[in-house]
Amino acid sequence: MHETKTPLAVATFLALISLICSLAIIIAPDAALALVKTWTHGIDYSTIWAPNVTFGGIIVGVISAFIASYIATWVFVKVYKAIVK
């Protein structure tokens, strides 16, 4: 695993997933809610579901997803390399 390319690839992928998720909530909020429900073993989020997606929120979400996943993956690569030495 490369110390900068692997985190960059993972961060780019997760930022894209964040963007797609935001767009899904804008385009098809009921379908997005149904999908989330399947991922969380049937927990009913409909009582707290109030999507309010803004352009600024999308930008902050994509950027924070990128930064957090880059850092987490960078740490993972460092730990992995230390273990496999």
Buried (B, 14 or more C-beta within 10 A) or exposed (E): EEEEEBBBEBBEBBBEEBBEBBEBBEEEBEEBBEEBBEEEEEEEEEEEBEEEBEEEEBEEBBEEBBEEBBEBBBEBBEEEEEEEE
